[in-house]
Every structure is written in structure tokens, then in C-alpha cells.
């Protein structure tokens, strides 16, 4: 299955927080989108890998994703060694996305920056003709996405573009809440974390509103581009 947009996340809720609105908005317009989680989030303070697997699948359905996979890398120990690059490159060749989204280049959680570097380098490796990769004994043709972007997470970094997600914002929030083990639940007896506070979810809404304000939209999500952006028509830009 060829995808228009494939979003990678170090952990099962990363994409929802950073780019859930982008995926939902594009899925609603007929684009094929998908998510690949690098780890099962097994080192998280709350929930179990099995519970997080189920939450991730529910969230993907809410966003309108055609696929969601998990590469089962070690949470807290994501590496960008060549073996890991080949694993991600195989996924890129499998789904042939035109656009790849990935974690922020640096962030509060060390895995986010490492995942960002891993996916960026794997997208280059995926396009090399002399590297042979197979999927169930079928050779996968070289593929390199047209565009790559990094979504913002905990840190406020300077973005290169801002995407109007007003049409998909409700799905974004609902998909985040589908990760019930990770976010605010007044009845939970699990350890308190930064993202499990009610104030954190409030900040997700406020942040999307503030990015939207900048471009004259109700809600928006910012992106950092890996390569320079080119346009033919300046009047098409907000």
C-alpha cells in the first residue's frame, strides 16, 4: 500500500501529540496516511506494552490511518546504527510515502532526538539502489520521500512552516485521549507524570490555538523542514 504521508514516532503517542491534526486533516481530504511507532513505550511510567498497543490502534482509527505498525525497538535505547536504519528504510520502501514526518530534532525525552536522526538518515538509505531489502522474500524497490518534516513536541523550537489543522483538531484530541494509560485520569492509581496532568492536555489545546493564531486559523501544528521548501506561486501561501 502506497501512502501519501507516513509519520514515525519514538513512542506510541508521539505522533498524536505532534502531528495528529495533520494526519486527521489530510486523511479526511482523501490522502492515505499511516503511523509507524519505533518502540512500544515499555519503559513508560504508566501502562503496559500490551495496553499501549491497543490504545495505539484505537488512536490510529480515530485519525483515519490506513496502517499502523510497531518496530519494537528498545524504549529508552533507540539507536541510529546501520542495522536500525535498514529496519526503518525497509518500512519507507514498503509504503513509498511522498511525505515523511518524524520526531523533533531535540527534546525533553532523549529518544525523540535519536529517533529524528534515525528516520532522517534511513530515508536517505532507502533511496540507495545498491542496498537490497526484502519484505517476505519480495525485493523492495529503492524509494526516497519527496519531503521530510519534523513535528514539535515538548520544547518550543522555531518551525519553518505551520499547518492549519482546524478540520482535524477534534480527532487529534480524541486520539490523544485514546491513550488512556498515559494522560489525565482522575481515577488512576499509577505514578504521576508531566503528561498525565490535566494541565498538560490544556496546554496541548492552547498551543494549537496559538500556532493557529499566527496563520489566521483556529488550530495549527508547526513543522521543521529537513530540506529547503520551494514554491511556484507565492500567492498560494498564507
SULNOR-V962440 format. One line per field, one symbol per residue. phi: phi as a letter, one per 30 degrees, with the letter a starting at -180 (. if undefined). psi: psi as a letter, one per 20 degrees, with the letter a starting at -180 (. if undefined). burial: b if it has 24 or more other C-alpha atoms within 12 Angstrom, else e. A space follows every 50 residues. Layout:
phi: ???
psi: ???
burial: ???
//
This chain:
phi: .dcdbbccbdbdcddedcbeddddddddcjdcbabbcdbcidcddbibed ddeddddddddddiddbbbbdhdddibeccddddddddedddddchddbc cbeddaaededddddddededdddeecdddccbbbhicdcdeabddbbbc ddbdddcddcabcdcedcdddedddddddddccebdcdcdedbedddddd ddddddddddddedcicdbabcbcddbdccbcbddddd
psi: ppqgpppqqhqijgggghjhhgggghhhjjqpqrpophrjkijqhqrrhg ghgggggghhghikqhqprpikropikpqkrhghghghhhgghgilqhpp qrrqhqrgphhghghggggghhhghhiphiopqqoljpppqqppqhqpqp qqdgqnrorhqppokhhjhghgghhgihmhhhapoijqjrqprgijqhhg hhhgghghgghghhjkrgqrpqqpqhrqpqqhohiiq.
burial: eebbbbbbbbbbbbbbbbbbbbbbbbbeeebbbbbbbbbbbbebebbebe ebbbbbbbbbbbbbbbbbbbbbbbbebbbbeeebbbbbbbbbbbbbbbbb bbbbbbbebebbbbbbbbbbbbbbbbbeeeeebeeeeeebbbbbbbbbbb bbbbeeeebebbbbbbbbbbbbbbbbbbbbbbbbbeeeeeeeeebbeeee beebbebbbebbeeeeebbbbbbbbbeeeeeeeeeeee
//
